[in-house]
């Protein structure tokens, strides 16, 4: 499969963007659904940490209290699991709460105090606002995910502004007083979700103390990393142990920062030089790899002392974009350039497959975009759990996962049956709770959906009324005339208190999306964009339901998507009209759509 490679990064702007289609020669036009630039501070202090008792695991295979570990390691493993408490924290942010931050932390001595809690905060950095994901202990985790499942077709993207999860800086893995991104103090091991008991390089005895489990900072199990962007097969993902994730990813892009001890006398894998389409050894690079890959079929019977996991297929320019069952990195980042330079990661899903995309200034090759398309099934090799709808799959890859181990046996039938479906969810960050430590900053997380035939604007030229108007030429009808580029009077403007704009759709309609074009969209000051407002619907003009609550807006155009509902009337209540001292409310256009 040949890659659809773009030679330079496409920095998406505005609400409609055309990109080369992964599956056809025609362009796909993406409509921006949500965007988060972290201009508003994140205050998670009022969100409590909640203890996870493992009463409701996602599965009984390798989730944190998984049966697989008990069967492999025996009663000693359960004792280790019970030696600490796990705490979680989640909160939503962004327009309509579309984005969720999820954190996990460990209370080692079970005294109710988390020793090294992870955090997600905001700050100004490199000319933009960013969310800083800080995980000071390898037993913690911090991720962003969507609050709701992704659409069946979408593009998700974001900018990575800084990355400090291991790898070399200026030729060494020892930087900022850390070892491959890890603090040098204390023990750091995979406890208690270790490799299978028969894995070489450790005793396999679950009764040994924490410090005698596999060391993640150095030695044959030493590595750090970060998930740039993953698509997973289960709802509401939260940080969990690393082996759990090996069974639940569909496609992903990640960093794999191995310690030289792990590389040993081998190559450590290979990295593609996309300028020459030749590979060089991982050990000769900077360890800040960009792996662009898919999960294939699992080993249905890993054998005693092993762990379940999916086959791994890597895409690079050196392979012509074909996915190969060999550890191959598509590029290497240059963290020393950040935050003055940044990297953009994106994943698209259309009706036939996935496209993975990474853009930026890569080591050895310079600025470019790497973009690889993979159909759902190639030569009998599927992308694991690719079907978001039951109609996309006929059950041909179904199987039974079987375990026969020293302390028990189990089987889990119908791991991919006909009639199943696995809606997509994305994950960004440190999602492992027994490996990975460091910090990263991200911004401009965006979700796009395909723009098909133009949807009718239900508010176009419909009767509009308002609290008042600034001038005769700035009447409420100007906000629904289909134009916002006709000059500075092509808008509704209002002064005074209690400012509102109301539109009568003239009949009950199914409404699921409202678009507002503020001051900047019409050519006036962006600081006059409506700052604080509510969007409401009504079937009778008397009883109103708030479908969007916006505070601190700075965008020229805002899109408000909600579960479609019947409405005849729409109302915009302006609370704070601008971000400066100007007191006038300005709306150049209000649009309404069914979805």
N, C-alpha and C positions, 0 to 999 in steps of 0.2 A: 504494500500500500504506500503510494507516494505521499509525502507531506504537502499540505497546503501551507507553505512557509511565507510569511510576510517579512520583507527585508528591513522594515523599520517599525517601531512600536506605533500602534494606533491608540492615541489617548482619547478615550471616548468623552464627548462633550454634548450637552443638550439632551433632548429627550428621545431623538430618533437617530440611530446609527446603522450604517450599512457595512457589513463585513462579508468577505468571501464565504460562501456556503461550504460546509464540510462535505456535503453529499451531492451537490449539484453545482453547475456552472453559474447559476444565477446568484445574486447577492441576497443575504438574509438581512432584513431591516429589523433591528431590535428597538423596542420601545422601553425606555427607562421606567421601571415600576417603583423602585425604592433606591435611595442613596443615603449613606451616612458618612458625614465628614467630621464628626466628633467636635463640632464647634461649641456644643453645650457640655459643661463639665459632667463627668460621671461621679455620682455620689452613692456608693454602695454601702456606706456605713450603716444606713438605716435598714439594710437587708440582713437578716440573721443567718448565721451558719446553722445548718440543720444536719443532724447526725443521720447517716445512711446505715440502717440496720441490716441491709441486704435482704429485706423481707420481700422486695419486688424486683428481682433481677430481670434483666432483659431476656436472658436465656439461662439454661442450666448447664451450659457446656463450659465456657471459659469466662463468663462474667465474673465479677470479683468474688462471689461465693461459690464459683463453679464446681460442679461435681467432678469434672475431669481431674482437677488437682487433688481432690480427696482420693479418687481411685488410683492416682499415680503415687502420691506421697504418703497416703495413709493418715491416721489420726493426728500425727504430729503437725500436718499442714493446718488442720482446723485449729489447733492450739496456737500456731503462729498467726493465723488470721484474726483470732480473738485477742491477740496481745496488744492491739491498738484499736482506736476508733477512726472511722472515716467521716468527714464532714463535707457538706456541699453547700454551695450558694449559687443562686441564679437570679438574674434580673433582666428585664427587657429595656430596650432603648430604641431610638429612631422613630421615624414616622409610623404612627399606628402601632408602635411596639413591635415592628417587624423583625428586629434583631434581638437575639438573646445572648447574654454572656453567662458562661457556666464555669464554675471553679470547683476544685476538689482539693482537700487538705487532710493531713493526717495528725491525729492527736496521739503521740507515741505512748504516753503514760496514762491515758484515759482519765485525765483530771479536768476535762472540759476546756482546756486552754490549748489552742493550736500553736505549736512551737514556731513554725515558719509559714504563715499563711501567704498564698499567692494573691495577686491583686490585678485589677484592670483600672487604670486611671487615665485622665486626659491631660495633655499639655501642648504648648506650641513648640514645633520643632521643624527646622528646615523649611520655613516659609509656609507651613500649614499646621492644622491641628491634627493630633494623632491620638490613638488609644495605645497606651503602654501596657503590654502584658508582661508581668513580672512574676516569675516562678523561682523563688530563692532556694527551694529544696526539691530534690529529684522525686520525692514522693507526692508532690503537688501537681496540679494541672490547671490550665486556663485556656478556654477556647471561645470563639464566636461561632454561632450557628443561627439558622433561620428559626423564627418562632413557630412557623408553620411549614409544612412540607413544601418542596419546590414544585412549580408547575411541571407538566410533562415535557415541555420544551422551554429552555431558558439559557441565559448567559449570566454567570456570576463572576465578578472581578473585584480586585482591590489593589492598593499600592502598599508594598512593604518598604518602610522608611528606614528601619534599623533591624539588625539581627545579631544577637549575641547568645547563640546556643551551640557553642563549640566551633570547631574548624580552626584553621590557622589565621593569624593576623601577623602580617609582615614576616611570614616564613616560620612561625612557631605556634604550637597549640597552647603555649603558656603565655597568657596575656591578662592584663588587669588583675593580677594576683590570683588567677584561676587556672585550673588544669582542664583543657578542652571544654571550657565554659562552666565547669563545676567548681564550687568552693573547695579549697584544699582541706578543710577541717571536717572531722567526723567521718563515719563510715557512710558509704552510699552503695546500696546493693539492690538487686531486683526483688528482694524479700517482699511478700511471700509468693509472688507470682513468678517463680523462676522458670528457667528453661526446663524441659522435661528431665526427669531424674536420670535418664541415660545420656544426657548431653555431655560431651567431653569437656573437661576443664573444671569440673567441680564434683563434689562427693555425691550429690543427689540425696543427701540426708536432710530431710526437712526439720529435724530436731535441733540443728546447729543454730547458734545465736545469729542475730541479724547481720553482724559484720562478716560472718563466714559464708554468706550467700554470694552469688556472682556479683563482683565489683563492676559497677557501670562507669567508674571514673578512669580505670586503667585495666590492663590485663586482657585476656582473650574475649571478655564481654564488655570491654570499654567502648562506649560510643555515646554521642549526644545527637540531637537532631531537632527538627521542627517540621510540622506539616504546613506547607505553604497553602495547600487547598486540597481537600479530599471530599469525595462524594461517598456517602455511606448508606446502608440499606435498612436502617431502623430509625424509629421516631425519637425525637428529643435527645439527640446524642449529648453525652456528658463525659468528662474525663474518666477513663478506666484503665486497667492494666494493659500492657502493650500486646500480649498474646490474644486478648479479646479482639482487639482491632484487626489483627491479621485475618480474622474470619468474617469481618463485616464491612470491608471497604470494596468499592466498585472501581473507581479510578482515582488517581491521586498524583500530586506533586509534592515532594518532600526533600529535606536535607538529611544526609546521613553522614555525620561527622565522626568517623572512626578514630579511635586512639591508635597510634602506631603499634602498640602491643597487639591489637586485634588484627591489624594488617600482617604483622609478623614478617616472614620471609616471602610472602606472596605478593600479588599485585594489588590486592584490595579491591579488585574490580577494574573497570575501565571507564574513561571519560572521553566523550566525543569532542574533537575540534571541528566545529561546524563550518569553518572556513576551508579546511582541507579535506573534510570527511574522513579523517583518520582518528583512531583511538590512541590515547596515551594512558599509562597506568595510573590508577587512583593514587598510589603512594607518591607519584611525582607531581601531584596537583596540590591545591590549597585546602582540600577537604571540605570546602563549602559547596557541595554538589547540589545540582538541581536534577532530581530524578523524576521523569515523566512516564507514568506507567499505569498498567491495569492489573486487577486481580482476576485470575482465571479460576479453573476448577480446583477444588481442594483434594487432598489425599484422604480418601474415605476411611482408611485404616492405617493411621500413623505407626502403629506398633507399640509394644511396651516401652514406657519411659519417654514417649514422644508427645508432641502437642499438635493439635489440628491447625491447619493453616492453608491458605490458598497459594496456588502457583503465581509467580510474579513475572510480568512481561513488560519490558522496557522499550521505549521509543526514543530514537535519536535521529539526527540528520545522517549519521554514519550508516544507519540501517535503511536509509531511504524512507524513514518514518514507520517501517514495519515494526511491530512489537516482537521482541525476541526474549526468550526465556533465559536471560543472562543479565547479571547486574551490570547495567550500562547507564552512565549519567549523561544527560543531554548537554550540560554546561556546568560552569562553576560561577558563583557570585563573587563579587569583590566588596566585602563588607566595609573595607577601609574607605570606600567612596561615599558611604552613607553617613548622614541623611542628605547630603548635597545632591546625590543621585539616588534614585530609588528603582525598585523592580515592580512590575505589574504582572499579576497572575490571574488567569481566567480559565474557566471551564464552561463549555457549551454542551447542551444535549438537544439534538433534533430528533426527527422521527426514525433515523437510521443508525445513530451512533453518537459518540462523544468526541469533542475536540478539546485538547489541552494546549494552553498557550502561556508562554513566559516571555517577558520583554525586559530589556535593560542592557546595561554595559557589562558583558560577561568577560571573565578572564580569558586571555589569549585570542578572543575573537572580536571584541568590541561590541558596539551597540547593534542589537538586532532583535527580532521577534522570532521565537521558535514556536511553531504551530503544527500539531500533529492530530490527524483525524483517525479514529478507530471505529469501524462498524461494530455492532453488538456481537456478531459472531464472525470469525474468520477461520476458515479451514477446520471447522469443528471445535474451535476454541472460543468460548463465550466470555464476555465480561460478566463476572459473577453478579447474579441477581439484577441484571440490567433492566428487567421489565418493571416499569412503574404501573402498568395496567395488566390485568390477567390476559387480555386479548392479544398481548404482544408475544406470548410464549406458550408452547404446547406441552411442556413437561419433559422434554427430551433429555435434560441434564439432571433429572432428579436422582437422588441417591440417599443412602443411609450412612451416617457417620458412626463408626464402631470403635469402641475402646476395649481392649483386654489388657488389664494392668495388674500389678502385684496386689493391690488392695481393693480391687473391684473391677467389674466390667459393666458396660452400658452401651446402648445404641440409641441414636436419635434419627428416626426415619423421616422421610419426606422433607429433606432439606431444601428442595427446590421443586415442589410438585406443580402439576398443571392446575390452573386456577389461582395460583399465588400471584401476589403483586408486592413490589418493594419500592414505594415512593422514595425519591431522592431527598437527601438532606446534605448540606455542605458543612464542613468543619474547617476552621482556621486556628492554628495555634499548637500548644503543647497539650496533647490529649492522653499522654501516658502518665500513670500515677506510680510507676516504679522505675522509670527512666526519663531522661531529659531534665535539664535545668538551665535557666537563663532568662533572657528578656528579649522582647521584640516590640516594635511599634508599627502600627498599621493605620491606614486611612482610606477614605473614599471606597468603602464597600458598597457595591452596586449590584442590583438584580434587574435584569432585562427579560422581557418576554417578546416573542415574535410579533411584529406588526403585520397583520394580515390585511384583508380588505378594510378600508377605512370605516370605522364604526360611526354611526350617526351621532352627532352632537345633539342630545335631547333638549338642551337649553337654547339652541340657536334660534334667535329672533322670537323667543317666547316673552310674554309680558313680564316686565321687571319693575319692582318698586323698591324704595329705599328710605332710610331714615331722613335723608336730605341730600342735597347735591351742592357742590361748590359753585357751579355756574350752570346756566341754561344749556351750554354745549357739553356738559359733563354729566348727563342724566344717566340713570340706571340702565336704560336701553343700550347705552354704549358698551356695557359689559357683556352683552349677549348678541352683538351684531356680527360675530365671526371674524372680527378684525382687531388687531392690537398694534399695527404698524402704521396707522393712519395719522400720526402726529400726536402731540401731547394732550390733545382734547379727545382722543379716541379711547376714553375711559370713563368709568364712574368715579366720582370724587365726592367725599363727604367730610364735613367738619362737625364739631360739637360732640356731645356725649352720646353714648348708646348707639353707635354707628352700626347699621346693618343693611344688607342687600338681600332681596327676596325674589325668587324666580318661580313663576307659575308654569308648570309643564303642560297644563291644560287638560291632562288626563292622567290617570294612575299609570306609572311606568316602573319597570324594574331598573333600579339605579345601583351601580356598584363602584363607580369611579367618578370623582370630581377633580377637574384640573383648574387651577387658579394661576392667572398670569398677572404678576405684580408689577410694581413700578419699573424695575429694571428691564422687564420684557418689552415694555413700550418705549424705552429709550430715556427714562428718567433715572434719578439717582437710585442705585441699589440699596442705599441706606433707608430709602423710603419703602422698600418692600414690606408688606404687612408682617409685623413681627409676631403678635399673639392673636389667635383667632380660633373659633369653633365653626365646624361645618355641620349643619343639621338638616334632617329630612322630616317631612310630615305628609300624612295622607289627607288631612282635612284643613290644614292651615292654622290649627289651634294647638294641637299636641305635637311637640317636637322631640326628636331623638337625635342626640349628638353622635355623629359617626366618625368625626375626626377632631381631635384636640391638639392644636399646634402651639408651641411656645418657643420663642427664641428663633423664629425663622429668619434666614438671611437670603434664601434662594429667590431667583427671579421667577421661577416656575415651580409650583408644588403640585404633586399628584397625590390624591387621597383615595386609596383603594380599600374597600370594605366588602363584607358579605352582601351580595346583591339583595335589595329590599324594595318593596313597593313604596312609591312616593309620588305625590303630585307636586309638592312644593319643596324647594331648596332654600336654605337661608344661610348666609354668611354673617356671623356675629364678630365684629372687630373689637378686640379688647385693647390692644396696644397697636396703633397704626404703623409706627415706624421704629427704627433703631436709633434715631436721633431725636432732636427736640421738635421736629415738625409734627403737627397734630392732625394732618389730613390723611384720610384713608383713600387708597387708590387701587382700583382693580381694572386692569385693561381688558380682561376677558375671564368669564366663568363658563366652563364647559362641563357637561354631564354625559356619562356614558353608561351603557348597561353593564359593562365589565371592564 
